[in-house]
Amino acid sequence: MKREDYISWDEYFMGVAKLAGMRSKDPGTQVGACIVGQDNKILSMGYNGFPIGCSDDEFPWEREGDTLKTKYPYVTHSELNAILNYRGGSLAGAKLYVTLFPCNECAKAIIQSGIREVIYDCDKYAETPSVRASKRMFRAAGVAYRPYSRSGRTVKMEL
């Protein structure tokens, strides 16, 4: 008899996104993303961090103060990193699993890349203009989005 307690595709791909986010060196926010093809194969992953060649020891991680002395103008978000990391051609019809709802800039890249569905774990900035704009653009462009439904399952990793 086969096991019946295996994880769902959503649990698997959100788990991969969460694991990717753990690569982020951002002391305040670690976000991960996983792009999945229509055949449930992982196409790409990303996490928030500085662009290649921009040392995370030399660029700021601060959240407040003079804009150029904060992380915001320099950090590439996980969703954009996942899109840019993909080397296989078109992402048309793909799904994106992400640990934090995409900002408006990432929403533009998601739409332009052809991703058709976004599954997100957290929407703590739902009332910000950025996220409200993202949702408006997703609706206009026909990109479905839905919250990840946590099963409450505890995942044990045994070798």
Salt bridges, closest charged atoms under 4 A:
ASP5 OD1 - ARG3 NE 2.91
ASP10 OD2 - ARG146 NH1 2.87
GLU11 OE2 - ARG153 NE 2.90
ASP26 OD2 - LYS71 NZ 2.71
ASP56 OD2 - LYS25 NZ 2.97
GLU105 OE2 - LYS108 NZ 2.99
GLU117 OE2 - ARG146 NE 2.75
ASP121 OD2 - LYS18 NZ 3.57
ASP121 OD2 - ARG150 NH2 2.65
ASP123 OD2 - LYS135 NZ 2.60
